[in-house]
Amino acid sequence: MMPNMQMQEKEMVNDTLAMINGSLSGYASVISQASNAQFRQTIQQIRNADEQFQFQLYQMAEQKGYYKPASQAAQADIQTVKSQVSQ
């Protein structure tokens, strides 16, 4: 793949991931305020499908080197946050 084509693909993947993440936040808001059970269930199904697509796209982006996840937190940092949250 030519460098320019790869850059375009990387930008499209990152833009798509950002849009899906925004949509997922929006779905959470709609679901929490929905009073109609059928509507709520429909939005939950759409959200679930988008979450699956987002994860597949994320895996592909990581595999191609388009996305590098943050390094894992140290165990001491995890314990500090746990203790702060549980107080």
C-alpha positions in Angstrom: 0.0 0.0 0.0 1.4 3.4 -0.9 2.2 5.7 2.1 -0.5 8.3 1.1 -3.1 5.6 0.7 -2.2 4.2 4.1 -2.5 7.6 5.7 -5.9 8.2 4.2 -7.1 4.8 5.5 -5.7 5.5 9.0 -7.5 8.9 9.1 -10.8 7.3 7.9 -10.5 4.6 10.5 -9.7 7.0 13.3 -12.5 9.3 12.2 -14.9 6.4 12.2 -13.9 5.3 15.6 -14.3 8.8 17.0 -17.8 9.0 15.4 -18.9 5.6 16.8 -17.6 6.6 20.3 -19.7 9.7 20.1 -22.7 7.8 19.1 -22.3 5.3 21.9 -22.3 8.2 24.4 -25.5 9.5 22.8 -27.2 6.1 22.9 -26.5 5.9 26.6 -28.2 9.2 27.2 -31.2 8.2 25.1 -31.6 4.8 26.7 -31.5 6.3 30.2 -34.3 8.7 29.4 -36.5 6.4 27.3 -39.8 5.6 28.8 -41.2 3.5 25.9 -39.9 -0.1 26.4 -39.9 -1.0 22.7 -38.0 2.2 21.8 -35.5 1.6 24.6 -34.9 -2.0 23.4 -34.4 -0.9 19.8 -31.8 1.7 20.8 -30.1 -0.9 23.0 -29.9 -3.2 20.0 -28.4 -0.5 17.8 -25.9 0.4 20.5 -24.9 -3.3 20.9 -24.3 -3.6 17.1 -22.3 -0.4 17.1 -20.2 -1.6 20.1 -19.4 -4.8 18.2 -18.5 -2.9 15.1 -16.4 -0.4 17.1 -14.4 -3.3 18.7 -13.8 -5.0 15.4 -12.6 -1.7 13.8 -10.4 -1.0 16.9 -8.8 -4.5 16.6 -8.1 -3.9 12.9 -6.7 -0.4 13.6 -4.4 -1.8 16.4 -3.3 -4.7 14.1 -2.3 -2.2 11.3 -0.6 0.1 13.8 -3.1 2.9 13.4 -3.9 2.9 17.1 -1.6 2.3 20.0 -3.4 1.7 23.3 -2.1 3.3 26.5 0.3 1.3 28.5 -1.1 -0.6 31.4 -1.2 1.1 34.8 1.1 -0.1 37.5 -0.6 -2.2 40.2 0.2 0.4 42.8 -1.7 3.0 40.8 -4.6 0.7 40.4 -4.8 0.1 44.1 -4.6 3.9 44.8 -7.6 4.6 42.6 -9.5 1.6 44.0 -9.0 2.9 47.5 -10.0 6.5 46.5 -13.2 5.3 44.8 -14.3 3.0 47.6 -14.1 5.6 50.3 
